[in-house]
Amino acid sequence: MNRHKTALVVWGVAVAVYAVAVAGRTSFGVAGLSAIDRFNITAATLSLFTIVQVGVYAAAQLPVGLLLDRFGARMLLGCGAMILAVGQVGMALADTVGWALVARFLIGLGDATAFTSVIRLVPSWFSPRRAPLITQLTGIVGGFGQFISSLPFAFALAHVGWAPAFSALSVIGVVAAAAAFGVIRDAPGGGVTGDAAESGDVVTQTHPTIGDTLREPATWLGFWTHWTCNFPLTVFTLLWGVPFLQIHNGYGPAVASALLLVITGSGMVFGPLIGELTARHRLRRVWLVNAAAIMVLLAWGAVIILPAPAPGWLTILLLLTISFAGPASSIGFDFSRTAIPVSRLGTANGVINTGGFIASLMSAGLIGLVLDWSAAGEPLSAGDFKIAMSTQLLAWAIGMLNIELYRRRARKNDAAHGIVVPPLAEVAARYRSRVRGSTRGGGSGL
C-alpha cells in the first residue's frame, strides 16, 4: 500500500473513532427529557450532566495535549475509546443521579482524547496544502456520530429502553478501541511525529515547553475562535437543542431529534467549502470566523424576537448558521498549524480545543439556571426558552472581543517574522493590474 492510501486508511480509522466519541457526547442531548423522567430532576440538574461532561472534557485538553505529544495519537485514541465504552456501560446501569454523573464524567474524559488526536495526525500524514481540507473533513466525518445518536440511538431509546440503548454505544466503543490499536500509526516513519508537514508552512522545533505554547498569539486566536464558533453548536446538539425544538416550536421528539441532522448534513457542504477558503486565503481566515459568528447572532436574534413557534424556514436557517459555525471553529486549529512547531502542536491544539467547551459549559449551565428561574416551578414554556437562549449573547460577546484582540497581536507577531497582510486596496490594485496585463497580452492563454 502506498503512502497516500496508508494515510487515508489511518485517518479513516482515526476519524471513525472520533465519530464514536461524538455519538457518546451527543447521546445525552437526545436522552435529555428521558433523563428528567428517569431521575426525576429539574432543568438545572439536567444541565449539570452537561457541565460535568464538558467540564471534564475542557479540563483534560491540556493534559491530553501533553500526552499526545509524548505518546502519540494511536495510544490516546485507543485508550479514550475504552474509557468511553466504560462510561456508556455506566449510563446503561445508572439508576441514580450520582452514578449517572460519574458515567458522564468518564464519557467526557474519553471524548477529550478524540478530536485533538485526529488533528495531531493530519500534519504527519498530509501535505500543508491539503491539511485545512482534511481538518474540515475530520469534523464532517466525525459528525456522523450525530447520526448515530439522532437516529439508531434515539430509536433504541424509544423502543427498547434506556439500558439497551446505552449498552449498544458501549459495544461500539470497544470495537473502536480495537480498530485504533490495530490500524492507526502515528507517522509514516514510525515514532510520534512525522515529516509530512515540515516541507510546508508548519515550523518545527525541539524541546517544546508549555510556556512557549501559551505565549503564542496564534494559540489564543485559535482558542477564542473555537470558543465563539463552537459553543452554539455544542450547546444546541449536546443538551438544549431537542428540548428547545420540542417546547418552543412544538415538535415531537422524533422530529426534534431528526432536525439535528440538518446541522450534520449541511456541515458536509460547509466544511469542505471553509477548508478550501482557508487554504486559499490564509491571511484572511479571521473574516470567515467573524462571518460565522455574526450569522449565528442574527439567526438567534430573529428566533428570539419573533413570536413562538418559529416559522419552519427560520428554524432551518438557525440550524444552518449553527452548522456553518461548527466547521468555522476548526479554523482555530489552522492558526496553530501554520504558526506553532509540530513538536508542540498537540499541546497547542489541546488549549485551543478547550475554548468552545468552556464557552459551552458556561452557556449550558446559565441556560439551565435561567430556565428554572423563569419557569418558577411551572412547566417550561416557549417564553422561558426565549429568555434562556438569549443568555448565549454573553459568551458570544466575550469571544468576539478577544478574537479582535488576539488578531491584532498575531498580526504584529507575523509582521515581526516578515509576514505582512496587504490592505484590501492594495490587493484589489494587484488584481486589476493582472487583469489588464492579461487583456493586453491578448487571447485566452491556451
N, C-alpha and C positions, 0 to 999 in steps of 0.2 A: 504494500500500500504506500503510495507516495505521500509526501509531507502534507500536501493540500487536503487530501482525503482524510489523512490521520487527524489533521486539525479540526475538520468538520465533525468527525466521529467523537473526538474528545470534547469539543464544545457542545455537541448534541447531547451527550450523556450528562454533562455538567448542567446544561440548561434544563434537562428533564428533571434532575434533582431539584433545581430551583423551582420548577413548576409544582412539584410535590410540596415544597415549602410554602408556596403561595396558596395552594389548596388548604393546607393546615392553618395558615394565617387568616384566611378569609372565611373559613368554615363557621366561625362563631358569629360572623355577621349575618349569615343565613339562619343560624340557630338562635338568634337573639331573643325573639319573642317566645320560642320554646323554652329557653333558659329561664325567662321570667316565670313561666308556669312551673317548670321543674323544680326550681329552687325557691319559688315564692319571694322574689326580690323586686326592688324598685328600679327605676331607670338609672339612678345614681349608682346603685350597686352593680347594675349591668355594665355601666361604663367602667367600673373598677376592673372587670376582667380585661378590657382592652388596655387600661392603664398599666396593669401588671404585665401583660404580654408585650406591649410596645415599650414599656419602661425597661424591661429586661433586654429586649432587642437593642434599644438605643445604648444602654449601659454596656452591653457586650461588644459594641462595634470596635472600640479602640483595642481591647484585649484580643479580639478576633483578628484585627489587622496585624497586630504584632505576631500572633501565632501564625498567621498566613504568610508573612514574610519569612518566618523561621521554618515552618513545616510544610508549606505548600497547600494548594487548593484540594488535591486528592484527599489528603488526610482530613481536612476540615469538612469537606462535603460529605464524606462517608460517615464521620462521627456525628455531624449535625443531623443527618437523616435518621440515624439510630435514636438520637435524643428526641427528634420529632415523633418517631414511632412510639416511644415510651410515653410521651405526653398525650398522644391520641388514645392510648390504652387507658391512661388516667382519666381522660374526659369520658370515655365509654363507661367506666366503672363508678365515677364520682356521683355520690348522692347527697353531698353537702357542698355548700359554697366554698368552704375551706379547701377540700380536696380538689374541687374544680379549679380553684385559683392556682394550686400547686401544679396542676396539669397545664394550665395556660402559661405558667412560668417556664416549664420545660419546652413547650411549643415555641415560645418566644426565643428561648436560648438556641434551640435547634435551627430556627428560621434565621437567626442572626448570622449564621455561618454561610448562608447560601449565595446571596447576590454578590457580595464582595469577592467571594471565592471565584465565581464565574468571571467577573470583571477582571480579576487578577490574572486569569488565564489568557485573556484576549491579547495583550501586547506580547506575550511569549509565543503565540501561535499565529498571529495575523499581522500583516504589514500596517504601518501607520495610516495609509490611505484607506484601508478597509476597516480599521478599528472603530471609528464612530458608527458605521453601519452595523457592525457586529454587536456593538454595545446596545444599540437600539433593538436589534433582533433578539438579544438576550431578554430584554424586558417584554417584548411581544410574545415570544415562545413561552417564556415563563408565565406570562399572563394566562396561558391555557389552564393553569391551576385554578383560575377563577371559574372556568367552565366546569371543572371537577366539583367545586363546591356549590356552584349555582344550579347544576343540572343533576348529575347522578347522586351527589351527596344530599341535595335538597329533596330529591325523590325518595331516597332511602330514609331520610329523617321523617318524612311524612307518612311513609307506607310500612316501614319495618321497625321504626323507632330509634331512639337516641343511641343506645348501646351498639347495635349492629352498624349504624352509620359511622360512628367514630372508630369502631373496630376496623372497618374497611380501610379507613385512612391510615391506620396503623400498619396494616399489611402492605399497603403501597409504600410506606416509608421504609420498611425492611427491604423491599425489592430495590428501592432507590439506593440504599446504602450499599447493597451488594454490587450494583452496577457501578457506583462511584469507585469502590475499591478495586474492582476488576478491570475497568476500562480507562479511567482518567489517568493522564500523565501530566505532570506539571510543566514540562518543557520538552521540546524536540530532542535536545541532547542530554536529557536527564537533569536531576537537580531541581531546585525550586524556581529558578529564573531562567528564562531563555533569552535568545538574542534577536528575535524577530523584530522587536521594537527599536533596537539600537541603531538600525540603519536609517531611522526617520527622525521625527522631532521629539522623541522621548529621550530625555537625558538620563545618563547612568551615573551611579556614584556608589562607592563602597562605604562601609561603616555608618549605616544610617542611624539617626537619632530621632527621638520623638520631638525634641525641641526644634530641630531643623524643619520638620514637617509642619509643626504648629506655627512657625514663623513665616511660612509661605503664604502670601496673599491668595494664591490660587486655591489653597486648601479651604480658606474661609469663603472665597467667592463660590466655590463648589458647595460648601456647607449651606450657605444661605440660598443658593439656587435650589438645592434639594429640599430645604425647609419650605420654601414658598410654593414650589410646584408639586411637591409630593403629598403634602398633608391633605389637600382637598380630595385627592383620590383615595388615600388611606382611610381617612375618617368616613368617607361615604361607603367604601366597599367593605371595610373591616367591621363596622358597627352600625352606623346610623342611617345608611342608605336605604336598606329594606324597611325599617320602621318608618322612616320619613315618607317613602313612597306609599306605604300602606295607610298611614294615618293622615298625612297631608293631602295625598292625591286620591285616596280611597281604593287603591288597587288591592287585589287579593294577594296572598303570599306567593303563589306560583308566578303571577305576572310581575310582582315586585322583584323577585329573585331573578327572573328571566331578563328583566330590563338591565340588570347589571352587565349582561353580556353585550349590550350596546357599547359599554366602555371598553371591554376587551376586544370586540370586533373592530371598532373604529381605531383602536390603538394599533392594529395591524397595518392600517394605512398611514396613520400619523407617524409611527415610529420610523419606518424607512425614510419618509419624507424629511423628518427632523434630522435623521442621521446624515442624509445626503447634503442638506443645507449646512449642517455643522461642519462637514468635511470641506465643503466648497468655500464657506465664508467663515473661516476660523476666527478672524478678527472682529466679526460682528455677531458672535454667538449670544452675547447678552441680549441682543434685540429679540431673539426667539424666546428667551426666558421671560422678558418683560411682556411680550405679546401674550404668551400663555397665561401669565398671572392676571393681566388686565381682563382677558376674556372670561376667566373664571369669576372675577369680581362682578363684571357686568351681568353675567348669566344668573348668579345667585341673587344679585340685587333685583333683577326683574321678577324672579320667582318669589322673593320675599315681599316685594311691594304689591304685586298683583293679587287679587283675591284667590283663595284656595277653592277647589283644586286647580293646580297649574294646568294650562292647556297642554295637550299631548305634544304639540310641536315645541313648546318651551321646555318641557321635561326632557325631550330628546336633545334639544340644544344644550341644556345644562349638562347632560351626560357626555355629550361630545366635547364640550370645553374641559370638563374634568379629565376626559380621556386624553385630550391634547396636552394637558399639563403634565400628565404622568410621564411620557417619554421626554418631555422638555426637562424634567428634573434630572434626567441622566446626562444632560449637558454638563452638570456639575462634575461628573467623572471625567469628562473630556478636558475640563480645565486642569485637573490634576495630571492627566495622562501627558499633556503637552508641556508641563512646567516642572514636574517633580520626578526625581530619579526613580527608575524602575525598582531599585533595591528597597525603597520605602513607599512604593505605590500602594501596597496593601494597607499600611498604616494610614496613609492619606485618605484612601477610599473609605476606610473604616470611620474616620472622622466625618467625612462628607455624608456618609450614609446615615449618620445619626440625625442629621438635620431635619429631614422630613418626619422622622418618627418622634423626635422631641416635640415638634410642632403638632403632630397628630395626638400625642399624649396630652398636651395642653388643651387642644381644641376638643377632643373627645370627652375629657373629663369636665370641661366647662359646659359643654352642651348638656351632659347628663345632669349637672347641678342646676342649670337654668331650667331644664325641663321639669325637674321636681319642684323647683321654686314657683314656676309659672302655673303648673297644674294644681299645686296646693292640695294634694291628696285626691283630686278628681282624676278621671280617665284622661289620658293625653289627648290633646286636640290639635288641629292644624295650626291654630294661633300659637299654641305652645311651641310648636316646631319652628314657626317663623321667627319667634324671639330667640330661640336657642341657636338656630343655624346662623343667625346674624352675628353671633359672637366670633365666628371664624374671621371676621374682619381684623381682629386683634393680631392673630398670627400672621395674616397677610401683610399688614402694615409693618410689623417688625421685620419681616423678611425683605420687603421691597426697600426699606430704608438701608438695610445692611448690604443688599446687593449693590446699591449705588455706591456705598462707602467703599466696599472692597473691590468694586470695578475700578474705581479711581486708583486705589493702591496697586492693583495688579497692572494697570496701565503704566504707572510710574516705574514699577519693577521691570516691566517689559522694555520700557524706554532705556532704562539703565543697561539692558543687555542688547541694545541696538534694534529692538522691535518697536517700530513706530506705527500707530494706526493712522492712516491718512484721513483728513477730513473728507466728508462726502462730496464737497465741491471739487476737491482735487480728483477724487475717484471718477466723478462724472466727466471732468475735463479730459482725463485719460481715455475714458470710454469713447467720448466724441472724437478725440484725436485718432483713435484706432479705426473708428468707423469711416472718418474722412480719408484716412490713409488707404483703407481697403477700397473705397469708392474710386479714388484717383488711380489705383492700380488696375482697375477695370476687370471685368469678368467675375466669375464665381470662385476662382482659385482652384478649380478642379483640374 
